[in-house]
Amino acid sequence: MKKMRIYSVDFEPIYPVGCGLIIAAHGIDECEKIVKETIKHTNEYTITEINIDNPCVIFYDDGNY
């Protein structure tokens, strides 16, 4: 069985609300499929794999905007 990977997806939110999308998938192709099923208001986004070999913050939104 393939190891799960974590991906961060950057995209423009629906104004004026902030946004964030973190996906667990077996690979970039599966992640892309999930992104297309999830984000409905745009098809412009960037997917970046998050290295979880070391402790890290995955997502932080303090609501300050």
N, CA, C and O atoms as a Maestro MAE file, in Angstrom:
{
 s_m_m2io_version
 :::
 2.0.0
}

f_m_ct {
 s_m_title
 :::
 protein
 m_atom[260] {
  # First column is atom index #
  i_m_mmod_type
  r_m_x_coord
  r_m_y_coord
  r_m_z_coord
  i_m_residue_number
  s_m_chain_name
  s_m_pdb_residue_name
  s_m_pdb_atom_name
  i_m_atomic_number
  :::
  1 25 0.834 -1.180 0.000 1 A "MET " " N  " 7
  2 3 0.000 0.000 0.000 1 A "MET " " CA " 6
  3 2 0.881 1.246 0.000 1 A "MET " " C  " 6
  4 15 1.857 1.330 0.746 1 A "MET " " O  " 8
  5 25 0.521 2.223 -0.855 2 A "LYS " " N  " 7
  6 3 1.280 3.461 -0.933 2 A "LYS " " CA " 6
  7 2 1.060 4.312 0.311 2 A "LYS " " C  " 6
  8 15 -0.026 4.341 0.889 2 A "LYS " " O  " 8
  9 25 2.112 4.992 0.696 3 A "LYS " " N  " 7
  10 3 2.056 5.903 1.835 3 A "LYS " " CA " 6
  11 2 1.234 7.145 1.474 3 A "LYS " " C  " 6
  12 15 1.346 7.676 0.369 3 A "LYS " " O  " 8
  13 25 0.417 7.590 2.411 4 A "MET " " N  " 7
  14 3 -0.347 8.817 2.208 4 A "MET " " CA " 6
  15 2 0.597 10.011 2.249 4 A "MET " " C  " 6
  16 15 1.596 10.004 2.969 4 A "MET " " O  " 8
  17 25 0.275 11.016 1.483 5 A "ARG " " N  " 7
  18 3 1.044 12.253 1.439 5 A "ARG " " CA " 6
  19 2 0.097 13.409 1.747 5 A "ARG " " C  " 6
  20 15 -1.115 13.300 1.560 5 A "ARG " " O  " 8
  21 25 0.659 14.508 2.217 6 A "ILE " " N  " 7
  22 3 -0.126 15.689 2.564 6 A "ILE " " CA " 6
  23 2 0.203 16.800 1.560 6 A "ILE " " C  " 6
  24 15 1.369 17.052 1.255 6 A "ILE " " O  " 8
  25 25 -0.842 17.454 1.055 7 A "TYR " " N  " 7
  26 3 -0.676 18.517 0.067 7 A "TYR " " CA " 6
  27 2 -1.401 19.780 0.517 7 A "TYR " " C  " 6
  28 15 -2.487 19.721 1.093 7 A "TYR " " O  " 8
  29 25 -0.779 20.917 0.242 8 A "SER " " N  " 7
  30 3 -1.391 22.218 0.462 8 A "SER " " CA " 6
  31 2 -1.820 22.750 -0.901 8 A "SER " " C  " 6
  32 15 -1.076 22.657 -1.878 8 A "SER " " O  " 8
  33 25 -3.025 23.307 -0.955 9 A "VAL " " N  " 7
  34 3 -3.536 23.850 -2.211 9 A "VAL " " CA " 6
  35 2 -3.787 25.345 -2.027 9 A "VAL " " C  " 6
  36 15 -4.573 25.750 -1.170 9 A "VAL " " O  " 8
  37 25 -3.118 26.153 -2.831 10 A "ASP " " N  " 7
  38 3 -3.293 27.604 -2.799 10 A "ASP " " CA " 6
  39 2 -4.239 28.010 -3.921 10 A "ASP " " C  " 6
  40 15 -4.075 27.590 -5.066 10 A "ASP " " O  " 8
  41 25 -5.236 28.837 -3.579 11 A "PHE " " N  " 7
  42 3 -6.187 29.331 -4.563 11 A "PHE " " CA " 6
  43 2 -6.793 30.625 -4.048 11 A "PHE " " C  " 6
  44 15 -6.734 30.912 -2.853 11 A "PHE " " O  " 8
  45 25 -7.378 31.409 -4.952 12 A "GLU " " N  " 7
  46 3 -8.028 32.663 -4.565 12 A "GLU " " CA " 6
  47 2 -9.363 32.335 -3.902 12 A "GLU " " C  " 6
  48 15 -10.152 31.566 -4.450 12 A "GLU " " O  " 8
  49 25 -9.621 32.909 -2.733 13 A "PRO " " N  " 7
  50 3 -10.891 32.649 -2.050 13 A "PRO " " CA " 6
  51 2 -12.035 33.437 -2.674 13 A "PRO " " C  " 6
  52 15 -11.831 34.321 -3.506 13 A "PRO " " O  " 8
  53 25 -13.228 33.095 -2.252 14 A "ILE " " N  " 7
  54 3 -14.392 33.906 -2.601 14 A "ILE " " CA " 6
  55 2 -14.390 35.073 -1.620 14 A "ILE " " C  " 6
  56 15 -14.604 34.877 -0.424 14 A "ILE " " O  " 8
  57 25 -14.152 36.269 -2.110 15 A "TYR " " N  " 7
  58 3 -14.026 37.470 -1.278 15 A "TYR " " CA " 6
  59 2 -15.261 37.640 -0.409 15 A "TYR " " C  " 6
  60 15 -16.360 37.377 -0.896 15 A "TYR " " O  " 8
  61 25 -15.155 38.056 0.823 16 A "PRO " " N  " 7
  62 3 -14.003 38.497 1.605 16 A "PRO " " CA " 6
  63 2 -13.499 37.443 2.591 16 A "PRO " " C  " 6
  64 15 -12.815 37.785 3.556 16 A "PRO " " O  " 8
  65 25 -13.815 36.203 2.372 17 A "VAL " " N  " 7
  66 3 -13.471 35.145 3.314 17 A "VAL " " CA " 6
  67 2 -12.108 34.548 2.972 17 A "VAL " " C  " 6
  68 15 -11.767 34.387 1.800 17 A "VAL " " O  " 8
  69 25 -11.329 34.222 4.010 18 A "GLY " " N  " 7
  70 3 -10.059 33.557 3.800 18 A "GLY " " CA " 6
  71 2 -10.276 32.130 3.330 18 A "GLY " " C  " 6
  72 15 -11.410 31.652 3.287 18 A "GLY " " O  " 8
  73 25 -9.209 31.458 2.982 19 A "CYS " " N  " 7
  74 3 -9.375 30.096 2.479 19 A "CYS " " CA " 6
  75 2 -8.192 29.233 2.889 19 A "CYS " " C  " 6
  76 15 -7.149 29.739 3.305 19 A "CYS " " O  " 8
  77 25 -8.365 27.950 2.768 20 A "GLY " " N  " 7
  78 3 -7.297 26.993 2.996 20 A "GLY " " CA " 6
  79 2 -7.771 25.621 2.576 20 A "GLY " " C  " 6
  80 15 -8.946 25.286 2.733 20 A "GLY " " O  " 8
  81 25 -6.866 24.830 2.046 21 A "LEU " " N  " 7
  82 3 -7.208 23.472 1.656 21 A "LEU " " CA " 6
  83 2 -5.974 22.595 1.843 21 A "LEU " " C  " 6
  84 15 -4.939 22.820 1.215 21 A "LEU " " O  " 8
  85 25 -6.093 21.599 2.707 22 A "ILE " " N  " 7
  86 3 -5.046 20.612 2.942 22 A "ILE " " CA " 6
  87 2 -5.652 19.260 2.579 22 A "ILE " " C  " 6
  88 15 -6.748 18.929 3.031 22 A "ILE " " O  " 8
  89 25 -4.946 18.483 1.770 23 A "ILE " " N  " 7
  90 3 -5.468 17.210 1.292 23 A "ILE " " CA " 6
  91 2 -4.495 16.083 1.610 23 A "ILE " " C  " 6
  92 15 -3.283 16.231 1.450 23 A "ILE " " O  " 8
  93 25 -5.034 14.959 2.061 24 A "ALA " " N  " 7
  94 3 -4.260 13.729 2.220 24 A "ALA " " CA " 6
  95 2 -4.602 12.843 1.033 24 A "ALA " " C  " 6
  96 15 -5.775 12.567 0.781 24 A "ALA " " O  " 8
  97 25 -3.587 12.395 0.304 25 A "ALA " " N  " 7
  98 3 -3.804 11.555 -0.879 25 A "ALA " " CA " 6
  99 2 -2.602 10.642 -1.073 25 A "ALA " " C  " 6
  100 15 -1.537 10.860 -0.495 25 A "ALA " " O  " 8
  101 25 -2.788 9.625 -1.890 26 A "HIS " " N  " 7
  102 3 -1.699 8.679 -2.165 26 A "HIS " " CA " 6
  103 2 -0.675 9.238 -3.149 26 A "HIS " " C  " 6
  104 15 0.434 8.711 -3.242 26 A "HIS " " O  " 8
  105 25 -1.017 10.278 -3.874 27 A "GLY " " N  " 7
  106 3 -0.099 10.884 -4.829 27 A "GLY " " CA " 6
  107 2 -0.711 12.136 -5.429 27 A "GLY " " C  " 6
  108 15 -1.863 12.473 -5.156 27 A "GLY " " O  " 8
  109 25 0.076 12.822 -6.250 28 A "ILE " " N  " 7
  110 3 -0.338 14.099 -6.826 28 A "ILE " " CA " 6
  111 2 -1.566 13.936 -7.732 28 A "ILE " " C  " 6
  112 15 -2.426 14.817 -7.769 28 A "ILE " " O  " 8
  113 25 -1.652 12.828 -8.456 29 A "ASP " " N  " 7
  114 3 -2.801 12.618 -9.345 29 A "ASP " " CA " 6
  115 2 -4.102 12.493 -8.552 29 A "ASP " " C  " 6
  116 15 -5.120 13.076 -8.926 29 A "ASP " " O  " 8
  117 25 -4.064 11.738 -7.466 30 A "GLU " " N  " 7
  118 3 -5.243 11.604 -6.619 30 A "GLU " " CA " 6
  119 2 -5.593 12.945 -5.978 30 A "GLU " " C  " 6
  120 15 -6.768 13.296 -5.863 30 A "GLU " " O  " 8
  121 25 -4.580 13.686 -5.565 31 A "CYS " " N  " 7
  122 3 -4.794 15.015 -4.981 31 A "CYS " " CA " 6
  123 2 -5.478 15.927 -5.990 31 A "CYS " " C  " 6
  124 15 -6.445 16.609 -5.651 31 A "CYS " " O  " 8
  125 25 -4.994 15.947 -7.210 32 A "GLU " " N  " 7
  126 3 -5.577 16.786 -8.265 32 A "GLU " " CA " 6
  127 2 -7.057 16.448 -8.477 32 A "GLU " " C  " 6
  128 15 -7.882 17.344 -8.658 32 A "GLU " " O  " 8
  129 25 -7.379 15.186 -8.453 33 A "LYS " " N  " 7
  130 3 -8.780 14.752 -8.615 33 A "LYS " " CA " 6
  131 2 -9.643 15.291 -7.471 33 A "LYS " " C  " 6
  132 15 -10.749 15.781 -7.698 33 A "LYS " " O  " 8
  133 25 -9.135 15.197 -6.249 34 A "ILE " " N  " 7
  134 3 -9.870 15.697 -5.084 34 A "ILE " " CA " 6
  135 2 -10.049 17.210 -5.163 34 A "ILE " " C  " 6
  136 15 -11.120 17.729 -4.848 34 A "ILE " " O  " 8
  137 25 -9.001 17.916 -5.583 35 A "VAL " " N  " 7
  138 3 -9.075 19.376 -5.720 35 A "VAL " " CA " 6
  139 2 -10.182 19.748 -6.696 35 A "VAL " " C  " 6
  140 15 -11.002 20.618 -6.402 35 A "VAL " " O  " 8
  141 25 -10.212 19.096 -7.856 36 A "LYS " " N  " 7
  142 3 -11.222 19.409 -8.872 36 A "LYS " " CA " 6
  143 2 -12.633 19.122 -8.381 36 A "LYS " " C  " 6
  144 15 -13.581 19.792 -8.791 36 A "LYS " " O  " 8
  145 25 -12.781 18.136 -7.508 37 A "GLU " " N  " 7
  146 3 -14.096 17.815 -6.946 37 A "GLU " " CA " 6
  147 2 -14.482 18.778 -5.821 37 A "GLU " " C  " 6
  148 15 -15.664 18.927 -5.512 37 A "GLU " " O  " 8
  149 25 -13.493 19.431 -5.210 38 A "THR " " N  " 7
  150 3 -13.723 20.267 -4.030 38 A "THR " " CA " 6
  151 2 -13.903 21.743 -4.380 38 A "THR " " C  " 6
  152 15 -14.874 22.365 -3.949 38 A "THR " " O  " 8
  153 25 -12.985 22.304 -5.149 39 A "ILE " " N  " 7
  154 3 -13.026 23.734 -5.481 39 A "ILE " " CA " 6
  155 2 -13.921 23.928 -6.693 39 A "ILE " " C  " 6
  156 15 -13.635 23.425 -7.779 39 A "ILE " " O  " 8
  157 25 -14.999 24.659 -6.496 40 A "LYS " " N  " 7
  158 3 -15.976 24.853 -7.572 40 A "LYS " " CA " 6
  159 2 -15.930 26.240 -8.209 40 A "LYS " " C  " 6
  160 15 -16.403 26.413 -9.333 40 A "LYS " " O  " 8
  161 25 -15.365 27.238 -7.507 41 A "HIS " " N  " 7
  162 3 -15.443 28.613 -8.002 41 A "HIS " " CA " 6
  163 2 -14.253 29.033 -8.872 41 A "HIS " " C  " 6
  164 15 -14.286 30.112 -9.465 41 A "HIS " " O  " 8
  165 25 -13.220 28.220 -8.961 42 A "THR " " N  " 7
  166 3 -12.057 28.547 -9.788 42 A "THR " " CA " 6
  167 2 -11.360 27.262 -10.206 42 A "THR " " C  " 6
  168 15 -11.479 26.233 -9.542 42 A "THR " " O  " 8
  169 25 -10.634 27.334 -11.311 43 A "ASN " " N  " 7
  170 3 -9.807 26.199 -11.722 43 A "ASN " " CA " 6
  171 2 -8.336 26.580 -11.705 43 A "ASN " " C  " 6
  172 15 -7.495 25.877 -12.267 43 A "ASN " " O  " 8
  173 25 -8.031 27.703 -11.055 44 A "GLU " " N  " 7
  174 3 -6.646 28.146 -10.908 44 A "GLU " " CA " 6
  175 2 -6.195 27.877 -9.482 44 A "GLU " " C  " 6
  176 15 -6.753 28.428 -8.533 44 A "GLU " " O  " 8
  177 25 -5.191 27.035 -9.334 45 A "TYR " " N  " 7
  178 3 -4.678 26.677 -8.024 45 A "TYR " " CA " 6
  179 2 -3.266 26.117 -8.171 45 A "TYR " " C  " 6
  180 15 -2.834 25.749 -9.263 45 A "TYR " " O  " 8
  181 25 -2.565 26.062 -7.049 46 A "THR " " N  " 7
  182 3 -1.218 25.502 -7.001 46 A "THR " " CA " 6
  183 2 -1.174 24.454 -5.905 46 A "THR " " C  " 6
  184 15 -1.591 24.709 -4.776 46 A "THR " " O  " 8
  185 25 -0.671 23.281 -6.236 47 A "ILE " " N  " 7
  186 3 -0.561 22.191 -5.271 47 A "ILE " " CA " 6
  187 2 0.903 22.035 -4.874 47 A "ILE " " C  " 6
  188 15 1.787 21.969 -5.729 47 A "ILE " " O  " 8
  189 25 1.149 21.976 -3.555 48 A "THR " " N  " 7
  190 3 2.497 21.799 -3.033 48 A "THR " " CA " 6
  191 2 2.482 20.666 -2.016 48 A "THR " " C  " 6
  192 15 1.651 20.653 -1.107 48 A "THR " " O  " 8
  193 25 3.398 19.715 -2.167 49 A "GLU " " N  " 7
  194 3 3.476 18.637 -1.183 49 A "GLU " " CA " 6
  195 2 4.123 19.171 0.085 49 A "GLU " " C  " 6
  196 15 5.111 19.903 0.027 49 A "GLU " " O  " 8
  197 25 3.564 18.802 1.228 50 A "ILE " " N  " 7
  198 3 4.093 19.219 2.526 50 A "ILE " " CA " 6
  199 2 4.940 18.085 3.075 50 A "ILE " " C  " 6
  200 15 4.472 16.953 3.194 50 A "ILE " " O  " 8
  201 25 6.179 18.387 3.407 51 A "ASN " " N  " 7
  202 3 7.082 17.397 3.984 51 A "ASN " " CA " 6
  203 2 6.719 17.219 5.459 51 A "ASN " " C  " 6
  204 15 6.867 18.144 6.257 51 A "ASN " " O  " 8
  205 25 6.247 16.033 5.809 52 A "ILE " " N  " 7
  206 3 5.854 15.782 7.204 52 A "ILE " " CA " 6
  207 2 6.843 14.866 7.917 52 A "ILE " " C  " 6
  208 15 6.498 14.211 8.900 52 A "ILE " " O  " 8
  209 25 8.084 14.827 7.407 53 A "ASP " " N  " 7
  210 3 9.117 14.044 8.081 53 A "ASP " " CA " 6
  211 2 9.580 14.718 9.364 53 A "ASP " " C  " 6
  212 15 10.178 14.079 10.230 53 A "ASP " " O  " 8
  213 25 9.299 16.011 9.481 54 A "ASN " " N  " 7
  214 3 9.677 16.777 10.670 54 A "ASN " " CA " 6
  215 2 8.439 17.497 11.205 54 A "ASN " " C  " 6
  216 15 7.505 17.759 10.448 54 A "ASN " " O  " 8
  217 25 8.423 17.819 12.496 55 A "PRO " " N  " 7
  218 3 7.281 18.559 13.045 55 A "PRO " " CA " 6
  219 2 7.080 19.881 12.301 55 A "PRO " " C  " 6
  220 15 8.043 20.575 11.975 55 A "PRO " " O  " 8
  221 25 5.826 20.213 12.039 56 A "CYS " " N  " 7
  222 3 5.542 21.451 11.319 56 A "CYS " " CA " 6
  223 2 4.086 21.849 11.524 56 A "CYS " " C  " 6
  224 15 3.257 21.031 11.923 56 A "CYS " " O  " 8
  225 25 3.791 23.093 11.252 57 A "VAL " " N  " 7
  226 3 2.415 23.575 11.257 57 A "VAL " " CA " 6
  227 2 1.850 23.289 9.868 57 A "VAL " " C  " 6
  228 15 2.467 23.645 8.864 57 A "VAL " " O  " 8
  229 25 0.698 22.657 9.803 58 A "ILE " " N  " 7
  230 3 0.071 22.367 8.518 58 A "ILE " " CA " 6
  231 2 -0.809 23.535 8.081 58 A "ILE " " C  " 6
  232 15 -0.743 23.955 6.926 58 A "ILE " " O  " 8
  233 25 -1.628 24.060 8.980 59 A "PHE " " N  " 7
  234 3 -2.523 25.149 8.625 59 A "PHE " " CA " 6
  235 2 -2.751 26.025 9.834 59 A "PHE " " C  " 6
  236 15 -3.009 25.532 10.932 59 A "PHE " " O  " 8
  237 25 -2.655 27.340 9.627 60 A "TYR " " N  " 7
  238 3 -2.896 28.294 10.712 60 A "TYR " " CA " 6
  239 2 -3.653 29.488 10.126 60 A "TYR " " C  " 6
  240 15 -3.200 30.107 9.163 60 A "TYR " " O  " 8
  241 25 -4.786 29.798 10.705 61 A "ASP " " N  " 7
  242 3 -5.571 30.963 10.286 61 A "ASP " " CA " 6
  243 2 -6.090 31.626 11.553 61 A "ASP " " C  " 6
  244 15 -6.970 31.088 12.226 61 A "ASP " " O  " 8
  245 25 -5.541 32.805 11.879 62 A "ASP " " N  " 7
  246 3 -5.952 33.460 13.131 62 A "ASP " " CA " 6
  247 2 -7.158 34.383 12.935 62 A "ASP " " C  " 6
  248 15 -7.612 35.020 13.886 62 A "ASP " " O  " 8
  249 25 -7.681 34.456 11.702 63 A "GLY " " N  " 7
  250 3 -8.856 35.269 11.451 63 A "GLY " " CA " 6
  251 2 -8.575 36.762 11.350 63 A "GLY " " C  " 6
  252 15 -9.506 37.553 11.201 63 A "GLY " " O  " 8
  253 25 -7.318 37.158 11.427 64 A "ASN " " N  " 7
  254 3 -6.960 38.573 11.379 64 A "ASN " " CA " 6
  255 2 -6.816 39.032 9.934 64 A "ASN " " C  " 6
  256 15 -5.823 38.725 9.275 64 A "ASN " " O  " 8
  257 25 -7.788 39.751 9.454 65 A "TYR " " N  " 7
  258 3 -7.712 40.320 8.117 65 A "TYR " " CA " 6
  259 2 -8.372 41.627 8.092 65 A "TYR " " C  " 6
  260 15 -8.417 42.277 7.047 65 A "TYR " " O  " 8
  :::
 }
 m_bond[259] {
  # First column is bond index #
  i_m_from
  i_m_to
  i_m_order
  :::
  1 1 2 1
  2 2 3 1
  3 3 4 2
  4 3 5 1
  5 5 6 1
  6 6 7 1
  7 7 8 2
  8 7 9 1
  9 9 10 1
  10 10 11 1
  11 11 12 2
  12 11 13 1
  13 13 14 1
  14 14 15 1
  15 15 16 2
  16 15 17 1
  17 17 18 1
  18 18 19 1
  19 19 20 2
  20 19 21 1
  21 21 22 1
  22 22 23 1
  23 23 24 2
  24 23 25 1
  25 25 26 1
  26 26 27 1
  27 27 28 2
  28 27 29 1
  29 29 30 1
  30 30 31 1
  31 31 32 2
  32 31 33 1
  33 33 34 1
  34 34 35 1
  35 35 36 2
  36 35 37 1
  37 37 38 1
  38 38 39 1
  39 39 40 2
  40 39 41 1
  41 41 42 1
  42 42 43 1
  43 43 44 2
  44 43 45 1
  45 45 46 1
  46 46 47 1
  47 47 48 2
  48 47 49 1
  49 49 50 1
  50 50 51 1
  51 51 52 2
  52 51 53 1
  53 53 54 1
  54 54 55 1
  55 55 56 2
  56 55 57 1
  57 57 58 1
  58 58 59 1
  59 59 60 2
  60 59 61 1
  61 61 62 1
  62 62 63 1
  63 63 64 2
  64 63 65 1
  65 65 66 1
  66 66 67 1
  67 67 68 2
  68 67 69 1
  69 69 70 1
  70 70 71 1
  71 71 72 2
  72 71 73 1
  73 73 74 1
  74 74 75 1
  75 75 76 2
  76 75 77 1
  77 77 78 1
  78 78 79 1
  79 79 80 2
  80 79 81 1
  81 81 82 1
  82 82 83 1
  83 83 84 2
  84 83 85 1
  85 85 86 1
  86 86 87 1
  87 87 88 2
  88 87 89 1
  89 89 90 1
  90 90 91 1
  91 91 92 2
  92 91 93 1
  93 93 94 1
  94 94 95 1
  95 95 96 2
  96 95 97 1
  97 97 98 1
  98 98 99 1
  99 99 100 2
  100 99 101 1
  101 101 102 1
  102 102 103 1
  103 103 104 2
  104 103 105 1
  105 105 106 1
  106 106 107 1
  107 107 108 2
  108 107 109 1
  109 109 110 1
  110 110 111 1
  111 111 112 2
  112 111 113 1
  113 113 114 1
  114 114 115 1
  115 115 116 2
  116 115 117 1
  117 117 118 1
  118 118 119 1
  119 119 120 2
  120 119 121 1
  121 121 122 1
  122 122 123 1
  123 123 124 2
  124 123 125 1
  125 125 126 1
  126 126 127 1
  127 127 128 2
  128 127 129 1
  129 129 130 1
  130 130 131 1
  131 131 132 2
  132 131 133 1
  133 133 134 1
  134 134 135 1
  135 135 136 2
  136 135 137 1
  137 137 138 1
  138 138 139 1
  139 139 140 2
  140 139 141 1
  141 141 142 1
  142 142 143 1
  143 143 144 2
  144 143 145 1
  145 145 146 1
  146 146 147 1
  147 147 148 2
  148 147 149 1
  149 149 150 1
  150 150 151 1
  151 151 152 2
  152 151 153 1
  153 153 154 1
  154 154 155 1
  155 155 156 2
  156 155 157 1
  157 157 158 1
  158 158 159 1
  159 159 160 2
  160 159 161 1
  161 161 162 1
  162 162 163 1
  163 163 164 2
  164 163 165 1
  165 165 166 1
  166 166 167 1
  167 167 168 2
  168 167 169 1
  169 169 170 1
  170 170 171 1
  171 171 172 2
  172 171 173 1
  173 173 174 1
  174 174 175 1
  175 175 176 2
  176 175 177 1
  177 177 178 1
  178 178 179 1
  179 179 180 2
  180 179 181 1
  181 181 182 1
  182 182 183 1
  183 183 184 2
  184 183 185 1
  185 185 186 1
  186 186 187 1
  187 187 188 2
  188 187 189 1
  189 189 190 1
  190 190 191 1
  191 191 192 2
  192 191 193 1
  193 193 194 1
  194 194 195 1
  195 195 196 2
  196 195 197 1
  197 197 198 1
  198 198 199 1
  199 199 200 2
  200 199 201 1
  201 201 202 1
  202 202 203 1
  203 203 204 2
  204 203 205 1
  205 205 206 1
  206 206 207 1
  207 207 208 2
  208 207 209 1
  209 209 210 1
  210 210 211 1
  211 211 212 2
  212 211 213 1
  213 213 214 1
  214 214 215 1
  215 215 216 2
  216 215 217 1
  217 217 218 1
  218 218 219 1
  219 219 220 2
  220 219 221 1
  221 221 222 1
  222 222 223 1
  223 223 224 2
  224 223 225 1
  225 225 226 1
  226 226 227 1
  227 227 228 2
  228 227 229 1
  229 229 230 1
  230 230 231 1
  231 231 232 2
  232 231 233 1
  233 233 234 1
  234 234 235 1
  235 235 236 2
  236 235 237 1
  237 237 238 1
  238 238 239 1
  239 239 240 2
  240 239 241 1
  241 241 242 1
  242 242 243 1
  243 243 244 2
  244 243 245 1
  245 245 246 1
  246 246 247 1
  247 247 248 2
  248 247 249 1
  249 249 250 1
  250 250 251 1
  251 251 252 2
  252 251 253 1
  253 253 254 1
  254 254 255 1
  255 255 256 2
  256 255 257 1
  257 257 258 1
  258 258 259 1
  259 259 260 2
  :::
 }
}
